[in-house]
Amino acid sequence: MRGNERAQVLEDWPKRLDPALRRDRQPVTYASKLRCRQWRAQNLRLRLFVRLIARTAGLDENAVHVISEAAPFHDVGKIRVPAAILEKPGPLTAAEFEEMKLHTVHGAALLDTLAELGYLQPEMLETARDMALMHHESWDGSGYPYGKKGAEIPLPARIMKLIDTYDALRSTRPWRPAMSHDAAAKVILSGDKRTRPGHFDPELLAVFKRVHPLLASTWEVHAGDDDK
């Protein structure tokens, strides 16, 4: 599946879902946001970052390809999360955070639906589903939705955990400005109030330590893509 085909899948699938899976008009509303330039730029970055980490970690080229192509599906479950929570300009309440956490489970279910509609091949589905469902699981068992730990978490999800954290730290959020590369790398490697090195696969963390300057270079090369 090429990049333009993958983007079309994400834009079209809400129209084909059984009405029972829809929540008011939220899927269509958020799907329109997925078409924006910022979304396309983010997913280009994620694919490039995933390739760099996966290759450096020693994965074969087929695995690198499948994981990088599946990466843009990791947050598809946010289509089921109310915009008021996604765009809230401040900390979430406990109840709102519980709702946000469900995007992992929603993502896996929605990818199953895409497969039933014939959009995804089995290998891509399995990888994309693992990434959507478990990219917030942590190596030390402190993540969600199931509190899995270590090798219980599929490798594609462990890679996505690391890359998604880096990309999120570098990106502007409604409640905080974007971090510089050095600040984001320090959070991942040394930790802060929310993020700890123990959240990440130690072997992947070692890879990140080696190649993070290349992530910075890739970010800078594509820094203007949001505006194109």
Helices and strands as residue ranges (DSSP letters): H 3-16, G 19-21, H 26-34, H 37-56, H 61-70, G 71-73, G 76-80, H 83-86, H 94-101, H 103-116, H 122-134, G 150-152, H 155-170, H 181-190, G 197-199, H 202-221, G 225-227
